[in-house]
Amino acid sequence: MPDYDYQADTRPFSQVIEDIGAKDDPKLYLGELVNAFGERGFGALMLFLGLVSAVIGAVPGSTTILGAPILLIAFQLVIRRDQLWLPRWALKSSIDREGYRTAIAKVMTPLRKVERWSRPRLSIMTSEVSEVLIGVACILLCTILVLPIPGGNLVPSLIIVAFGFGLVQRDGLAILIAWCAIALLCVGGIVVWLAWEWVSPFLLPVWHWLTGLGPQAWHWLTGLFS
């Protein structure tokens, strides 16, 4: 892996990720990202990986690859590490830089608009206790992220993006929005579970009856709609 020497600076996050894509090296290493984000590493990598997951999550296996470093970052938030640590093998992992540029181009315009609107506020949402809770929430979100659910990566990825953005910008409102999204996700899951618990006692006997009739029943049913 090339030895990049980025320093923490005051560039907007959108400018940092755009500058990373402008490099000539065809491979983009995770270690390069860690160095590029500098002191903003925890939130910046959560934001970056969440954005990429939301954009390319339809590619088989991509959410698992992206979910692993997010999980590790979230765990370090929980245990309150001062500096982000990733294993050497993870730092040497790479993606195609041209594919990176394509993915980032899709989110650059809305990201810059949100950056102009964002500012440090609601400091209680970015306190040390809040960061621990964010880490716990992201660990749970990662368990959903890595599951092979078609389209199931989008909502968890966007919530992780909101958490990461809030940490980078010290914007408590973005973190509050992320918590509201988790609450809605939980309520939706409970509603689906309750609906299934109410409907399944009626549907399952019908399903077992139909499957017990064999091929003749299916032939009869398809004949009704032919």
C-alpha angles and dihedrals in degrees: 000000000000117000105246119189108200121160130208108264142164097261115129114259091246090056092050095053091044091052090050090056092050093066118110097227106107090216124067111205124206088229089061090055093050091052094043094055093048114173091003090063102123099049095030095055091045089052094045097045091044091053093049091047091052092049102042100022091116090070107098112254095007095109091054092051092047095040094059097065091041088054091051092048091049091051090053090052089055094051091043101238112183095215130034115253127192126174118259093248090055092048089053093052113106145187131205109278093213090055088048091054091050093050095045093048089064094060103030098093098050090040092056091048091053091047091056090051096045127089138158109285144135091038092188088071091059098044123122092261090050091051090054091051090047089053092052091048092050091050088056092045090052090058087060092041095059095047115105094245114144106241090355093119097066102076096041089046093052092048090052088049090054092049092048093047091050092051093047094047095032084233109156092188091065089051091048089053089052091052090049089052090052090050091052090047091053093046090049091051092050091049091051091047093049091047091052092047089053098043101036096072087061100038101044096060089049090049093049090048093051094046089047092058091064130207094332091065092051090048090052093047094049089048090060091060099038 
